[in-house]
Amino acid sequence: MTFVFYILAAMLVFLSYRSLRGGIDYLDYFKKELAKPPSDYAPFATVIAPCKGMDDGLEENLAALLEQDYPNYEVIFVVDDKNDPAVSVIEEVSRKTEKQRMLVVARKAIDSSQKIENLREAVSHAAEQSEVFVFVDSDARPARSGLRSLAVALEDENIGAATGYRWFISDKPTFSSELRNIWNASIASFLGPETKTNFCWGGSTAIRRDTFERLDIREKWRGTLSDDFTLTRAVHAAGLAIHFVPNALTPSIENCTFREMLEFTTRQMKITRVYAPKLWLTSFLGSGLFCIVMMTAFLIVALSARNGIEVLAAVLTLISVTGLSVAKSWLRLKAVRLALTDHDADLRKQFLPQLSLWLISPFVFLYNCFAALVSRRLVWRGIVYELVSDGETRIVPPSGSE
């Protein structure tokens, strides 16, 4: 068993080193992308914002969509019920602007997620002159330059889609909200210069309209739950690149309870298991390796009843993994601060959580992966879904209505 621990510990230290190298590349990529000269490329764009319920800061989030530093664009807000609470907010922010906007009511989803149904309906209302589709989430607040940054990336015809990603910010930081942030941050840093492995995030993604139609995305979405995984797969299958845009890194400013944190992270992993099973398995094995090695090393040191070599190996493992992981977290936060300059004060408050909660995050990942192994049922925006496959989604009726 001692030999097995040595092997597993060596593997974890090596993977932690690889992660640190990734953090260095992540920071370098941000510096390179943010230093690019501005471009005048700005075709007419359609921004599509599915809404359901009242997100934290919804009015500010939606207002940000109508205040973009971009010459010609429209915003299509889409709901599934004209009596949805979000409608009053949409009407309020719309009254304060002369920007082209529209409210669309989609039908209730039958065989897909409601977000998918909303998106499929909204694209059919895009203006004829629209050349770029931009998909956003109502719980995210883009910077004024967000739309321009996404559109500019599409000037290169080899780019199939341009994407940002979310970064959680809590106005009242709690253990749960900061743990969710570090969990999410570990996924954010997978994006970077490798366009063939980048993925789309549905809260901040742009695609040329002709590419969207040529790849038949609207039809590919039929029956699915995940808009971004489906879009990612289609773009990569066509041999096109996905470009990550640091300037499109988008804050989600909200708080959460521990239960909400677990619900969010588990939902993400259940979706991943169905749409990207290899990624789910990698997360399962990686988090399992971390938890086993770190707990074993800690017990060896704490009990100190083992021989000196074992204790030394355990201590070196704990020190190495801690040092490498803290350095990676610091590099990642430094990169994010370069992009989210308007939120620097809030990001400074994340310094200690980012440099400490990485130790707990893998245990959350392990729980999420195990939950995804035993169940494909999830709750999203108050609707219960059963993920039958990556092309079939079943909506579970409320109890007593079947």
FENPENOR-V688604 format. One record per backbone hydrogen bond with DSSP energy under -1.0 kcal/mol. CO is the residue of the C=O (numbers start at 1). NH is the residue of the N-H. Records with the same first field share a line. If there is no record, write none. Layout:
# FENPENOR-V688604
CO = NH + NH
This chain:
# FENPENOR-V688604
1 = 5
2 = 6
3 = 7
4 = 8
5 = 9
6 = 10
7 = 11
8 = 12
9 = 13
10 = 14
11 = 15
12 = 16
13 = 17
14 = 18
15 = 19
16 = 20
17 = 21
18 = 22
19 = 23
20 = 24
21 = 25
22 = 26
23 = 27
24 = 28
25 = 29
26 = 30
27 = 31
28 = 32
29 = 33
30 = 34
33 = 36
44 = 131 + 132
45 = 74
46 = 134
47 = 76
48 = 136
49 = 78
55 = 58
57 = 61
58 = 62
59 = 63
60 = 64
68 = 70
72 = 45
74 = 47
75 = 102
76 = 49
77 = 104
78 = 51
79 = 106
81 = 84
84 = 87
86 = 90
87 = 91
88 = 92
89 = 93
90 = 94
91 = 95
94 = 97
100 = 75
102 = 77
104 = 79
113 = 117
114 = 118
115 = 119
116 = 120
117 = 121
118 = 122
119 = 123
122 = 125
123 = 126
127 = 130
131 = 209
132 = 46
133 = 207
134 = 48
135 = 205
137 = 140
143 = 146
144 = 69
145 = 149
146 = 150
147 = 151
148 = 152
149 = 153
151 = 154
152 = 155
156 = 159
158 = 241
161 = 243
162 = 206
163 = 245
165 = 250
167 = 252
169 = 254
174 = 178
175 = 179
176 = 180
177 = 181
178 = 182
179 = 183
180 = 184
181 = 185
182 = 186
184 = 188
185 = 189
187 = 190
188 = 191
193 = 195
194 = 197 + 198
195 = 242
201 = 204
203 = 137
204 = 164
205 = 135
206 = 162
207 = 133
208 = 212
209 = 213
210 = 214
211 = 215
212 = 217
216 = 220
217 = 221
221 = 224
224 = 113
226 = 230
227 = 231
228 = 232
229 = 233
230 = 234
231 = 235
232 = 236
233 = 237
234 = 238
235 = 240
236 = 239
241 = 160 + 161
243 = 163
245 = 248
246 = 249
250 = 167
251 = 141
252 = 169 + 254
257 = 261
258 = 262
259 = 263
260 = 264
261 = 265
262 = 266
263 = 267
264 = 268
265 = 269
266 = 270
267 = 271
268 = 272
269 = 273
270 = 274
271 = 275
272 = 276
276 = 280
277 = 281
278 = 282
279 = 283
280 = 284
281 = 285
282 = 286
283 = 287
284 = 288
285 = 289
286 = 290
287 = 291
288 = 292
289 = 293
290 = 294
291 = 295
292 = 296
293 = 297
294 = 298
295 = 299
296 = 300
297 = 301
298 = 302
299 = 303
300 = 304
307 = 311
308 = 312
309 = 313
310 = 314
311 = 315
312 = 316
313 = 317
314 = 318
315 = 319
316 = 320
317 = 321
318 = 322
319 = 323
320 = 324
321 = 325
322 = 326
323 = 327
324 = 328
325 = 329
326 = 330
327 = 331
328 = 332
329 = 333
330 = 334
331 = 335
332 = 336
333 = 337
336 = 340
339 = 341
340 = 343
341 = 344
343 = 347
344 = 348
348 = 351
350 = 354
351 = 355
353 = 356 + 357
356 = 359
357 = 360 + 361
360 = 363 + 364
361 = 365
362 = 366
363 = 367
364 = 368
365 = 369
366 = 370
367 = 371
368 = 372
369 = 373
370 = 374
371 = 375
376 = 387
378 = 385
380 = 383
383 = 380
384 = 396
385 = 378
386 = 388 + 394
392 = 389
394 = 386
398 = 401
